[in-house]
Amino acid sequence: MLKGKVHKYGADVNTDAIIPARYLNVSDPAELAKHCMEDIDPEFVSGVQPGDIIMATTNFGCGSSREHAPLAIKAAGISCVIAKTFARIFFRNAINIGLPLLECAEAVDNTEAGHILKVDLSTGEIKNMTSGQTFAAKPYPDFMAKLVSAGGLIEYTRQRLSRRT
């Protein structure tokens, strides 16, 4: 069960807004986290707490296919991103690094910045603790849930290989 405060954004938040291109020579997730969202929300890094949730409208993560964007979000402490829709390459990159994403238009339309959400990834249930409303997102298929819970594709593969030896 995830629980956190919502940081809400609009449509077409691209990967350059999530982590500006000037930081693409950085590979340390902790360093990327220091610059997450800085060009569209300079207060994000100082206001985010471990477990918080990013919410956006449509096409979140559009733009280039860099894996730095979901890495920066995850390293900043965000536990989940909820949007009406995601750019497909961002969606895949996020799953590959173990950052949970849920698509739920109803939750987006009925949640404000600062609201507190509880998210059950296994069922897709999103409970807005501030308003009392509950929303249903489609949970991941089993294989994707295993990737996310393992912490991403690399860790999932390591775990599977270690069980074979």
Number of C-alpha atoms within 10 A of each C-alpha: 9 14 20 22 25 25 21 19 19 13 16 18 21 19 23 22 20 26 26 19 15 8 14 14 9 12 12 12 16 15 14 24 24 17 20 28 23 16 14 15 13 12 11 17 16 9 10 18 15 14 17 23 29 21 27 25 21 20 19 26 28 21 16 14 17 17 17 27 28 30 25 24 26 25 20 26 17 24 22 24 24 25 25 19 20 24 19 14 16 24 20 18 21 26 22 22 21 27 24 25 25 24 22 21 18 14 23 20 12 12 18 18 13 14 16 21 24 17 25 16 21 13 12 17 20 23 19 22 15 13 13 9 13 16 16 18 19 13 17 17 9 9 8 18 17 16 21 22 16 17 16 21 20 14 17 18 13 11 12 11 10 8 8 6 5
